[in-house]
Amino acid sequence: MGSDSQANRDPLAELPDELRQQVHEWLDLEKEPVVAALRADLTLSGEFADNWLVITPQKLLVLNGSETQTIALAEVDDLQVEAYVGNSY
């Protein structure tokens, strides 16, 4: 179980300012709250690059600073986390 401070933490707090601004442009946070924001090191095509994944109840945003991709969660069939040395898994 998480602590109360974790439960009340803003999921966007760790995003760089420019990416946080992109999220505010792409989402109506009153209607579609962010439930998680995670740093990633792979693009959707499997190439190494810094990205952020922003998850709402309806969609996944992939932000890299120059573009934003959005994927409806209803279209996602499978997600996987691979355990590798150094990925903190």
Rosetta blueprint (number, residue, H / E / L):
1 M L
2 G L
3 S L
4 D H
5 S H
6 Q H
7 A H
8 N L
9 R L
10 D L
11 P L
12 L L
13 A L
14 E L
15 L L
16 P L
17 D H
18 E H
19 L H
20 R H
21 Q H
22 Q H
23 V H
24 H H
25 E H
26 W H
27 L L
28 D L
29 L L
30 E L
31 K L
32 E L
33 P L
34 V L
35 V L
36 A E
37 A E
38 L E
39 R E
40 A E
41 D E
42 L E
43 T L
44 L L
45 S L
46 G L
47 E L
48 F E
49 A E
50 D E
51 N E
52 W E
53 L E
54 V E
55 I E
56 T L
57 P L
58 Q L
59 K E
60 L E
61 L E
62 V E
63 L E
64 N L
65 G L
66 S L
67 E L
68 T E
69 Q E
70 T E
71 I E
72 A E
73 L H
74 A H
75 E H
76 V L
77 D L
78 D L
79 L L
80 Q L
81 V L
82 E L
83 A L
84 Y L
85 V L
86 G L
87 N L
88 S L
89 Y L
